[in-house]
Amino acid sequence: MSDLVRSLSDATFAEAVATGVSLVDFWAPWCAPCREVSPRVDQAAEAFKGQVAFYRVNVDDNPKTSEAYDILSMPTLLLLKNGKPLDKVIGALSRTELDTFLQQAL
């Protein structure tokens, strides 16, 4: 995992995503598609360094945040700007699709 993608908890989520553009990868350890998406999120964090903050939330350990954003399937990528949800996508995106998803917030 990249050092540019920080793990968040129910306690740290709101403050972390309050300003700027954020991408949150909601995942679970048992989720095979999550393991497929994780390296792509790490690569995107390198490519969008300084433009987008990247985070991960383990849905099993953080049910309040997962419920608040209606996260029912994994992986779910949630795009936020100044703490407000812009868009979310469920499932494994290609790297190109992920870049396009991120561009809409910039």
C-alpha positions in Angstrom: 0.0 0.0 0.0 1.1 3.5 -0.8 2.1 6.0 1.9 -0.1 8.5 0.1 -3.3 6.6 0.9 -4.2 7.0 4.6 -6.5 4.8 6.5 -9.4 6.5 8.2 -11.8 5.5 10.9 -15.2 6.6 12.0 -13.5 9.0 14.4 -11.2 10.6 11.8 -13.3 10.5 8.6 -15.1 13.9 8.8 -12.1 16.0 9.6 -9.9 14.3 7.0 -12.3 14.9 4.1 -13.5 18.4 5.2 -11.5 20.4 2.7 -10.2 19.8 -0.8 -10.9 16.9 -3.1 -10.8 13.4 -1.6 -11.2 9.9 -2.9 -12.2 7.3 -0.3 -11.7 3.6 -1.1 -14.3 1.6 1.0 -13.0 -1.9 1.3 -13.0 -5.1 3.3 -10.2 -7.6 3.9 -12.3 -10.5 2.6 -13.2 -8.7 -0.7 -11.3 -10.0 -3.7 -12.2 -7.1 -6.0 -10.9 -4.7 -3.3 -7.5 -6.3 -3.7 -7.7 -5.8 -7.4 -8.6 -2.1 -7.0 -6.1 -1.3 -4.2 -2.9 -1.1 -6.4 -4.8 1.2 -8.9 -5.8 3.5 -6.1 -2.2 3.6 -5.0 -1.0 4.4 -8.5 -3.6 7.2 -8.8 -2.5 8.6 -5.5 1.0 9.0 -7.1 -0.4 10.5 -10.3 -2.8 13.0 -8.5 -0.4 13.9 -5.7 -1.1 17.4 -4.4 -4.5 17.5 -6.2 -6.5 14.8 -4.5 -6.2 13.3 -1.0 -6.6 9.5 -1.0 -8.0 7.4 1.9 -9.2 3.9 2.7 -11.9 2.9 5.1 -12.3 -0.7 6.2 -16.1 -1.2 6.3 -15.9 -4.0 8.8 -14.1 -1.8 11.4 -16.0 1.5 10.6 -19.7 0.8 10.3 -20.9 4.3 11.1 -19.1 5.9 8.2 -20.0 3.1 5.9 -23.7 3.5 6.8 -23.6 7.3 6.6 -22.5 7.1 3.0 -24.8 4.1 2.1 -21.8 1.8 1.4 -23.4 -1.6 0.7 -21.0 -3.2 -1.8 -17.2 -3.3 -2.0 -15.1 -1.9 -3.4 -16.9 1.5 -3.4 -15.0 4.6 -4.4 -16.4 7.8 -3.0 -15.4 11.1 -4.4 -15.8 14.2 -2.2 -15.1 17.9 -2.5 -15.0 19.9 0.7 -16.7 17.1 2.6 -19.6 16.9 0.2 -20.1 13.7 -1.9 -19.8 14.3 -5.6 -20.0 10.8 -7.0 -19.4 7.2 -6.1 -18.7 4.1 -8.1 -19.1 0.5 -7.0 -16.8 -2.3 -8.3 -13.4 -2.6 -9.8 -12.4 0.3 -12.1 -9.6 0.1 -14.6 -6.8 2.7 -14.0 -8.1 4.7 -17.0 -11.7 4.7 -15.6 -10.3 5.7 -12.2 -8.4 8.7 -13.7 -11.6 9.8 -15.5 -13.6 9.5 -12.3 -11.1 11.7 -10.5 -10.9 14.3 -13.2 -14.6 15.3 -12.7 -13.7 16.9 -9.3 -10.7 18.9 -10.6 
